[in-house]
Amino acid sequence: MNKLYLKTLLFFLFSSLWIGNNSVHAQNGVIKGFIYDKSNGEPIPYCSVYMVNERTGVVSDNNGYFILTKLKPGDYKLKITYLGYDSLIATYQIKAGTVITDKLYLEPISLEIKGVQVYAEREILKTETHVSVQRVTSKEINQMPTIGGIPDIAQYLQVLPGIVFTGDQGGQLYIRGGTPIQNKVLLDGLLIYNPFHSIGLFSVFDTDIIKSADLYSGGFGAEYGCRVSSVLDIKTREGNRKRLSGKFDINTFGSKMLLEGPLIKESNKKHTSLSFLLSLKGSYLEQTSKWLYAYANKDGLPYNYLDGYGKISLQTTNGSRMNLFGFSFNDGVNYPNIANYKWNSWGLGANYLILPSMSNILIDGVFAFSNYTNTLNETTVPLRSSHINGYNFGLNFTYLFGNNTFKYGVDFSGTWLNYEFTNPYGTDCGQESFNSEFALYFKYKWIVKRFIIEPSIRLHYYASQAAVSPEPRLAFKYNVSENVRLKFATGLYSQNIISATSDQDVVNLFYGFLTTPEFYPDSINRNIRNSLQKGQHIVAGIEVDFLKYFALNAETYFKNFSHLTNINRYQMFDFDDEYILETGQAYGADLSIKYNYKQFSANLVYSLNWVYRDDGKVIYRTHFDRRHNVNITTS
């Protein structure tokens, strides 16, 4: 199997480079490159790159990358613009077979332009399907009123449409009917098993280092797999390549420190640069609460955590770059004479972006390893522990043809799990297993006139189940006018990981991991081909821009969970079934209205949803089945 993985990887790599080189040589000329913020060296996404004489152009991607192809020999003048920055004019001379790669820098302007953020967001929405996607930046998180004085994405996510939060003690997020185990969380491409601390109000992520956080609450594309409900993809920024800087915050809940700067300073755009970023944050609530919050508990609030993240970023002359990163997240809850709970998560990884000089292809990927261990020791119940670690490797190839994009890639992953628990009746309910997975995906974005069509497919192989899951997906948008857009998305999804806690439990500090069983007992009389978790999504919506500074987004969704494995919370003896097989549905509608003007912003969110499960005997409503949710935030 390992030889097959290696052969597949080499085939994708060499065939992609061959196709990319041949596509360039078959054309007259190419101009490509990256656009950066001159003050700190950070890439600027979604810039307008306009060819003045030809009266046409493209928009840079999330990495600040752009490419112009099929250019006839001659002189070209490009105008690069992005609101909040001075415009830049760049001139080039194209000869037959010429491929020009450049790094362009925009100078931030000091004067605040009215409606900059609103206008930029509207331009992005015209060229992307953007179905069931909430894009979050550190600036937006910082604008929101916070608990404890330090902004945190855990508090920001709670006011987004379709999200239900279960409380501030061991609380978890439930996204459009999906449980935490069905929601995938990525940090720079590395899988995070527990993104939230036990107190529930704080995440493991430092807001100041977040570059972007994309929440896909349903209908996501084939580049994401292994989950049946949603994806939270967080990317951190690189350290400042211009100067050394730092930041320190302190409050009654905790404190944090940030340090960043150049190791090899970027003094000229032709030079390679090397920068670092280091973040450390922690809580001392267990100590300060004894005298600040004695009214809540005279013995104090028993929560503490300590999180660290480090990153080294290398950028080459042509804009290719590589990041090495690592993290350590720690959490503890101690109720004397009652229970002691703690968990630790750590990981190491590397991601890269390669721009071959003589090809119109963009190559990116990640290789990472992460480890998560948590234990709960209660005075009346035997010790419970869960240990999961694994690696993931991804390689992606992206071709940009003007505004059209073709993307495909491969994913490898391996996961080892060890769950230890003996119930009060002396029955061993533990599990130890190893799982490997392999996936291929293909995705194409086609923009024709007012239509954006984005079909994709994922072929996912689960070795432990000896099963292949074909998962076609589709996203679509129609730009009715400059201010009105209709959108739609659908797809099939699967996963192999389940939770060691029941969906009927309301709050759990302990959250263990299991794999779906290879076989079901005879007592489950259903025609089952394999035990994979399976889901199907349908999402439809409308986007409306009105009164210059207002933006409305309305979506309706339906998620069918056709195959869900849950633990049997009533198991007492060895001969009792360990698992139960369920189905479920989640459906509803979300409405959000945003207003942005200068430094003031307001957001109104309304969510209506239904969630239920059917275990074959009883149809029950889950504890995250909340009929009406309204959130209003201003800053």
C-alpha positions in Angstrom: 0.0 0.0 0.0 2.8 2.4 0.8 4.4 1.8 -2.6 1.0 2.6 -4.2 0.9 5.9 -2.3 4.4 6.8 -3.4 3.8 5.9 -7.1 0.6 8.0 -7.1 2.4 10.9 -5.6 5.2 10.8 -8.1 2.7 10.5 -11.0 0.8 13.6 -9.9 4.0 15.6 -9.4 5.7 14.9 -12.7 2.5 14.9 -14.8 1.6 18.3 -13.4 4.9 19.8 -14.1 4.9 18.4 -17.7 1.4 19.7 -18.4 2.3 23.1 -16.8 5.4 23.5 -18.9 3.7 22.4 -22.1 0.8 24.8 -21.5 3.2 27.7 -21.1 5.4 27.0 -24.2 2.2 26.7 -26.2 1.3 30.3 -25.4 2.9 33.6 -26.4 3.8 34.9 -23.0 3.0 34.9 -19.3 3.2 37.5 -16.5 2.7 36.1 -12.9 3.7 37.0 -9.4 2.7 37.9 -5.9 1.4 41.1 -4.4 2.6 42.2 -0.9 2.0 44.8 1.8 5.1 46.9 1.7 5.0 47.7 5.5 5.3 44.1 6.7 5.7 41.8 3.7 2.4 40.0 4.1 0.6 38.8 0.9 -2.5 40.8 -0.1 -5.4 38.6 -1.3 -8.0 39.6 -3.9 -6.1 42.6 -5.5 -7.3 43.8 -8.9 -4.6 43.3 -11.6 -5.8 45.3 -14.6 -4.1 45.4 -18.1 -4.6 49.1 -19.0 -4.5 48.8 -22.8 -6.4 45.6 -23.1 -9.1 46.7 -20.6 -9.1 43.3 -18.9 -7.6 41.7 -15.9 -7.7 39.2 -13.0 -8.0 39.1 -9.2 -5.2 37.7 -7.1 -5.9 34.7 -5.0 -5.8 34.1 -1.2 -1.9 34.0 -1.4 -1.7 37.3 -3.3 -0.8 35.3 -6.5 -1.9 36.3 -10.0 -1.2 35.1 -13.5 -1.9 36.5 -16.9 -1.6 34.1 -19.8 -1.9 34.1 -23.6 -0.1 37.4 -24.0 1.0 38.3 -27.4 4.5 39.9 -27.9 4.5 43.6 -27.0 4.5 46.1 -24.1 2.0 45.8 -21.3 1.1 48.2 -18.5 -0.5 46.7 -15.3 -2.4 48.7 -12.7 -2.6 46.9 -9.3 -5.2 48.3 -6.9 -6.6 47.4 -3.6 -8.6 49.7 -1.4 -6.6 50.9 1.5 -3.4 51.0 -0.6 -1.9 53.3 -3.1 -2.2 52.0 -6.7 0.8 50.7 -8.5 1.7 50.8 -12.2 4.1 48.1 -13.5 5.3 47.8 -17.1 6.6 44.7 -18.9 7.9 43.7 -22.3 6.7 40.4 -23.6 8.5 38.3 -26.2 7.5 35.0 -27.7 7.8 32.3 -25.0 8.5 34.9 -22.2 7.6 34.0 -18.6 7.9 36.9 -16.2 7.7 36.4 -12.5 7.6 39.4 -10.2 7.0 40.5 -6.6 4.9 43.7 -6.3 4.5 45.8 -3.2 1.6 48.1 -2.4 2.0 51.0 0.0 -0.7 51.3 2.7 -2.4 54.7 2.8 -2.8 56.5 6.1 -6.2 58.0 5.3 -9.1 55.8 6.0 -11.4 55.3 3.0 -15.1 55.0 3.7 -16.5 51.6 3.0 -13.2 50.0 2.2 -14.0 46.6 3.8 -17.5 46.5 2.4 -16.4 47.2 -1.2 -13.6 44.6 -1.0 -15.9 41.9 0.3 -18.4 42.6 -2.5 -15.7 42.3 -5.2 -14.7 38.9 -3.8 -18.3 37.7 -3.8 -18.7 38.4 -7.5 -16.0 35.9 -8.4 -16.5 33.1 -5.8 -19.4 30.8 -5.2 -19.0 31.4 -1.4 -21.9 29.1 -0.3 -22.1 28.5 3.5 -18.8 30.2 4.1 -18.0 32.7 6.8 -14.6 34.4 6.3 -13.2 35.8 9.5 -10.1 38.0 10.0 -8.3 39.0 13.1 -9.5 42.6 12.6 -13.2 41.5 12.8 -12.5 39.4 15.9 -10.8 42.4 17.6 -13.8 44.7 16.8 -16.2 42.5 18.8 -16.8 43.1 22.6 -15.0 40.4 24.5 -15.1 38.5 27.9 -11.9 38.9 29.8 -10.6 41.8 27.7 -8.7 39.7 25.1 -10.5 39.0 21.8 -10.9 35.3 21.0 -12.3 33.4 18.0 -14.2 31.1 20.3 -16.4 34.1 21.4 -16.7 35.4 17.8 -17.9 32.1 16.4 -20.8 31.9 18.8 -22.5 34.9 17.1 -22.2 33.5 13.5 -25.3 32.1 11.8 -26.0 28.4 12.3 -23.8 27.9 15.3 -25.1 26.6 18.7 -22.9 26.9 21.8 -23.5 24.6 24.8 -22.1 26.7 27.6 -19.0 28.0 29.3 -17.9 24.8 31.1 -16.6 22.3 28.6 -18.8 24.0 26.0 -18.6 22.9 22.3 -19.8 24.4 19.1 -22.5 22.6 17.0 -22.5 23.8 13.4 -25.8 23.5 11.5 -26.7 20.2 13.2 -23.2 18.8 13.3 -21.5 17.6 16.5 -17.9 18.6 17.4 -16.6 15.2 16.1 -18.2 16.0 12.7 -16.5 19.4 12.5 -13.0 19.4 11.1 -10.6 22.1 12.5 -7.3 22.8 10.7 -4.4 25.1 11.7 -2.1 25.7 8.8 -3.2 22.4 7.4 -2.6 20.5 10.6 -5.6 18.7 12.3 -6.5 20.1 15.7 -8.4 17.6 17.8 -9.6 20.0 20.5 -9.7 23.7 19.6 -11.4 25.0 22.8 -10.4 25.1 26.4 -12.5 23.7 29.2 -13.8 27.0 30.3 -15.4 27.3 26.8 -14.9 31.0 26.3 -11.3 30.7 25.0 -9.8 28.8 22.1 -6.2 27.6 21.6 -5.7 30.2 18.9 -4.0 33.6 19.4 -6.1 36.2 17.5 -3.1 38.3 16.7 -1.5 35.6 14.6 -4.6 34.6 12.6 -4.4 35.6 8.9 -7.8 34.1 8.0 -10.3 31.7 9.4 -12.8 30.2 6.9 -15.8 28.4 8.4 -17.5 26.1 5.9 -20.8 25.2 7.6 -22.0 23.0 4.8 -21.7 22.2 1.1 -17.9 22.5 1.1 -15.8 21.5 -1.9 -13.8 18.3 -2.6 -10.5 19.7 -1.2 -11.8 18.9 2.3 -12.7 15.5 3.5 -13.0 13.2 6.5 -15.9 15.1 8.1 -19.7 15.0 7.4 -20.8 18.4 8.7 -18.3 21.4 8.6 -14.8 22.6 8.3 -12.9 25.4 10.2 -9.7 26.2 8.2 -7.4 28.6 10.1 -4.3 30.0 8.6 -1.7 32.0 10.6 0.3 34.9 9.2 4.0 35.0 8.8 6.3 37.0 11.0 7.1 40.6 10.1 9.9 40.6 7.5 10.7 44.3 7.9 11.3 44.9 11.6 11.3 43.4 15.1 8.1 44.0 17.0 6.2 42.6 20.0 3.1 42.8 22.0 2.0 42.0 25.6 -1.5 41.9 27.0 -2.6 41.2 30.6 -6.1 41.0 32.3 -7.8 39.3 35.1 -8.3 36.1 33.1 -4.8 35.7 31.8 -2.0 37.2 29.7 -0.3 36.7 26.3 2.9 37.7 24.5 3.7 38.0 20.8 7.2 38.4 19.3 8.0 38.6 15.6 10.7 39.9 13.3 13.2 39.1 10.5 16.0 36.6 10.8 17.1 37.6 7.3 15.7 41.0 6.6 14.0 41.7 3.3 15.8 44.8 2.2 15.2 44.3 -1.5 12.6 42.5 -3.5 15.3 40.4 -5.2 16.5 39.0 -1.9 15.4 35.9 0.1 13.9 36.6 3.5 13.5 34.6 6.7 11.2 35.6 9.6 9.9 34.2 12.8 6.8 34.5 14.9 6.3 33.4 18.5 3.1 33.4 20.5 2.5 32.5 24.1 -0.7 32.8 26.1 -2.0 31.5 29.4 -4.6 31.7 32.1 -4.3 32.1 35.9 -8.0 32.2 36.5 -7.7 29.5 39.2 -5.6 31.9 41.2 -7.2 35.3 40.5 -10.8 34.1 40.8 -10.4 33.4 44.5 -10.5 37.1 45.2 -11.9 38.6 42.1 -14.8 36.2 41.6 -15.4 34.8 45.1 -19.2 35.4 44.6 -19.1 32.6 41.9 -17.1 30.1 44.0 -15.3 30.9 47.2 -12.7 28.3 46.3 -12.1 29.9 42.9 -12.7 28.7 39.4 -10.5 25.7 38.7 -9.5 26.5 35.1 -6.0 27.0 33.7 -4.4 26.7 30.3 -1.1 27.5 28.6 -0.8 27.7 24.8 2.3 28.2 22.6 2.8 28.6 18.9 6.0 29.2 16.9 6.7 29.7 13.2 9.7 30.2 10.9 8.9 31.5 7.4 11.3 31.4 4.4 10.4 33.3 1.2 12.5 33.0 -2.0 13.2 35.5 -4.7 10.3 34.5 -6.9 7.7 34.4 -4.1 7.9 30.7 -3.3 7.8 30.1 0.4 8.0 27.5 3.2 6.8 27.6 6.8 8.0 25.4 9.7 5.7 25.5 12.7 4.9 23.9 16.0 2.5 24.2 18.9 1.8 23.0 22.4 -1.7 23.5 23.9 -2.4 22.5 27.5 -5.5 22.6 29.6 -6.5 21.6 33.2 -9.5 21.6 35.4 -9.2 20.6 39.1 -12.2 20.1 41.4 -10.7 19.0 44.7 -12.1 15.6 45.9 -14.4 15.5 42.9 -12.6 15.3 39.6 -9.3 16.1 37.9 -9.3 16.7 34.1 -6.4 17.6 31.9 -5.4 17.5 28.2 -2.3 18.2 26.1 -2.0 18.7 22.4 1.2 19.3 20.5 2.2 19.1 16.8 4.9 19.9 14.3 4.5 20.6 10.6 5.6 22.3 7.4 3.7 23.9 4.6 5.0 25.3 1.4 4.0 27.2 -1.8 6.1 26.6 -4.9 5.9 28.7 -8.1 7.9 26.9 -10.9 9.6 29.5 -13.0 8.6 28.1 -16.4 5.1 26.8 -15.6 1.7 28.3 -15.0 1.1 25.9 -12.1 1.0 26.7 -8.4 2.0 23.9 -6.0 1.3 23.9 -2.3 1.2 21.2 0.4 1.6 20.3 4.0 3.2 17.6 6.0 2.4 17.5 9.7 2.1 15.3 12.9 -0.1 16.0 15.8 -0.7 14.3 19.2 -3.6 14.7 21.7 -4.0 13.1 25.1 -6.7 13.7 27.7 -7.6 12.1 31.0 -10.5 12.4 33.5 -10.0 11.1 37.0 -13.2 11.1 39.1 -13.6 9.9 42.6 -16.7 7.8 41.8 -15.9 6.5 38.3 -12.8 4.7 36.9 -10.2 6.7 35.1 -10.9 7.5 31.5 -8.2 8.4 29.0 -8.0 9.0 25.2 -4.9 9.2 23.1 -4.9 10.0 19.4 -2.0 10.9 17.2 -1.3 10.8 13.5 0.2 12.3 10.4 -1.3 14.0 7.4 0.3 14.8 4.1 -1.3 16.9 1.3 -0.1 18.0 -2.1 -2.2 20.4 -4.3 -1.8 21.7 -7.8 -3.6 24.8 -9.0 -3.8 26.1 -12.6 -5.1 29.7 -13.1 -6.6 30.4 -16.5 -7.6 34.1 -16.2 -10.5 33.9 -13.7 -11.0 30.2 -14.2 -9.2 27.7 -11.9 -8.5 24.0 -12.1 -7.3 22.4 -8.8 -6.5 18.8 -7.9 -4.5 17.0 -5.2 -3.8 14.0 -3.0 -4.1 13.5 0.7 -2.5 10.8 2.9 -3.2 10.4 6.6 -2.6 7.8 9.3 -4.2 7.8 12.8 -3.5 5.8 15.9 -6.1 5.7 18.7 -6.1 4.3 22.2 -9.2 4.8 24.3 -9.2 3.3 27.9 -12.4 3.1 30.0 -13.9 0.6 32.3 -17.5 1.2 33.2 -18.8 0.9 36.8 -19.9 -2.7 36.1 -16.3 -3.7 35.3 -16.8 -4.0 31.5 -13.9 -2.9 29.4 -15.2 -0.4 26.9 -11.8 0.6 25.5 -10.5 0.5 21.9 -7.1 0.5 20.2 -6.8 0.9 16.5 -4.7 2.3 13.6 -6.3 3.8 10.4 -4.8 5.0 7.2 -6.6 6.9 4.5 -5.9 8.1 1.0 -7.8 10.5 -1.2 -7.7 12.1 -4.6 -9.8 15.2 -5.5 -10.5 17.3 -8.6 -12.1 20.8 -8.7 -12.8 23.2 -11.5 -14.1 26.8 -11.2 -15.6 28.1 -14.4 -16.7 31.7 -14.8 -18.8 32.4 -17.9 -20.6 35.8 -18.1 -22.7 36.0 -14.9 -22.4 32.3 -13.9 -19.9 30.7 -11.6 -19.9 26.9 -11.8 -17.7 24.9 -9.5 -18.0 21.1 -9.8 -15.6 18.8 -7.8 -15.2 15.2 -6.8 -13.3 13.4 -4.0 -12.4 9.7 -4.1 -11.6 8.7 -0.5 -10.2 5.3 0.4 -10.5 4.1 4.1 -8.0 1.2 4.6 -9.6 0.0 7.9 -12.9 -0.4 6.1 -11.4 -1.5 2.8 -13.9 0.9 1.3 -13.8 3.7 -1.4 -16.2 6.6 -0.9 -16.9 8.5 -4.1 -18.1 12.0 -3.1 -19.3 14.3 -6.0 -19.9 18.0 -5.0 -21.2 21.1 -6.8 -21.3 24.8 -6.1 -23.0 27.4 -8.3 -23.6 31.2 -8.3 -25.5 33.5 -10.6 -24.8 37.2 -10.5 -28.3 38.6 -11.2 -27.0 42.1 -11.0 -24.2 44.1 -9.5 -25.9 43.9 -6.1 -27.9 40.6 -6.2 -26.5 37.0 -6.3 -28.1 33.6 -6.1 -26.1 30.6 -4.9 -26.4 26.8 -4.4 -24.2 23.9 -3.2 -24.6 20.2 -2.7 -22.4 17.2 -2.0 -21.7 13.8 -0.4 -19.5 13.4 2.7 -18.0 10.7 4.9 -15.8 10.1 7.9 -14.3 7.3 10.0 -13.8 8.9 13.4 -16.6 8.9 16.1 -16.8 10.3 19.7 -16.5 8.3 22.9 -19.3 10.3 24.3 -23.0 10.1 23.4 -24.8 12.8 21.4 -27.5 12.6 24.1 -25.1 14.0 26.7 -25.4 17.7 27.3 -22.0 18.7 28.6 -18.8 16.7 28.7 -15.4 17.9 29.8 -14.0 14.6 28.6 -14.0 14.0 24.9 -12.5 10.8 23.6 -12.0 9.4 20.1 -12.9 6.1 18.5 -13.0 4.7 15.0 -16.2 3.2 13.5 -16.4 -0.6 14.0 -15.4 -2.8 11.1 -18.5 -5.0 11.8 -21.9 -4.5 13.4 -23.5 -7.1 15.7 -26.4 -9.2 14.4 -28.7 -7.2 16.6 -28.4 -4.3 14.1 -30.5 -5.7 11.3 -29.7 -3.3 8.4 -28.2 -3.8 5.0 -24.8 -2.1 5.7 -22.0 -2.1 3.1 -19.6 -0.4 5.5 -19.7 1.5 8.8 -18.5 4.9 7.6 -20.3 8.0 8.8 -22.2 9.5 5.9 -23.9 12.8 5.1 -25.5 14.6 2.3 -25.9 18.4 2.1 -28.1 20.8 0.1 -27.7 24.6 0.5 -29.4 27.5 -1.3 -29.1 31.2 -0.7 -29.1 34.8 -1.8 -26.7 37.8 -1.3 -28.0 41.3 -1.6 -26.0 44.6 -1.2 -28.1 47.6 -0.5 -27.9 51.2 0.7 -24.2 51.3 0.0 -23.0 50.0 3.4 -25.4 47.1 4.0 -25.0 43.5 3.0 -27.6 40.8 3.4 -27.0 37.0 3.2 -29.8 34.5 3.6 -29.4 30.7 3.3 -31.5 27.6 3.7 -29.9 24.2 4.3 -30.7 20.5 4.6 -28.3 18.0 6.0 -29.2 14.3 5.9 -27.0 12.0 8.1 -27.8 8.7 6.5 -25.4 6.7 8.6 -24.3 7.6 12.1 -22.6 5.4 14.6 -23.0 6.3 18.3 -21.8 4.6 21.5 -24.4 2.7 23.5 -24.5 4.8 26.7 -26.6 2.0 28.3 -24.0 -0.7 27.8 -23.3 -2.6 31.1 -21.9 -6.0 30.2 -19.7 -7.5 27.5 -22.6 -9.1 25.7 -24.4 -5.7 25.4 -23.9 -3.9 22.1 -21.1 -1.3 22.2 -22.6 0.8 19.5 -26.0 1.9 18.1 -26.7 2.9 14.5 -28.6 6.1 13.9 -29.8 8.4 11.2 -30.5 12.1 11.5 -31.4 15.3 9.8 -30.6 19.0 10.4 -32.4 21.7 8.4 -33.2 25.4 8.8 -32.4 28.9 7.6 -29.9 31.6 8.5 -30.1 35.3 7.9 -27.4 37.9 8.5 -27.4 41.7 7.9 -24.1 43.5 8.1 -23.5 47.3 8.3 -20.0 48.8 8.0 -19.1 52.5 7.9 -15.8 53.9 8.9 -14.9 52.5 12.3 -18.5 51.4 13.2 -19.9 48.0 12.4 -23.1 46.2 13.3 -24.3 42.7 12.6 -27.7 41.1 13.0 -28.0 37.3 12.8 -31.1 35.1 13.0 -31.0 31.3 12.9 -33.8 28.9 12.7 -33.0 25.2 12.8 -34.3 21.7 13.6 -32.1 18.7 14.6 -33.2 15.2 15.4 -31.8 11.6 15.5 -33.4 8.2 15.0 -31.8 5.2 16.6 -34.3 2.7 15.1 -36.4 2.7 18.2 -36.8 6.3 19.3 -36.8 9.6 17.5 -35.3 12.2 19.8 -34.4 15.8 19.6 -30.8 16.6 20.4 -29.7 19.1 23.1 -28.4 21.4 20.3 -31.8 21.5 18.6 -32.5 25.2 19.1 -35.4 26.7 17.3 -34.6 30.4 17.3 -31.3 32.1 17.8 -30.8 35.9 17.6 -27.5 37.7 17.9 -26.9 41.5 17.6 -23.3 42.8 17.9 -21.9 46.3 17.4 -18.5 47.8 17.7 
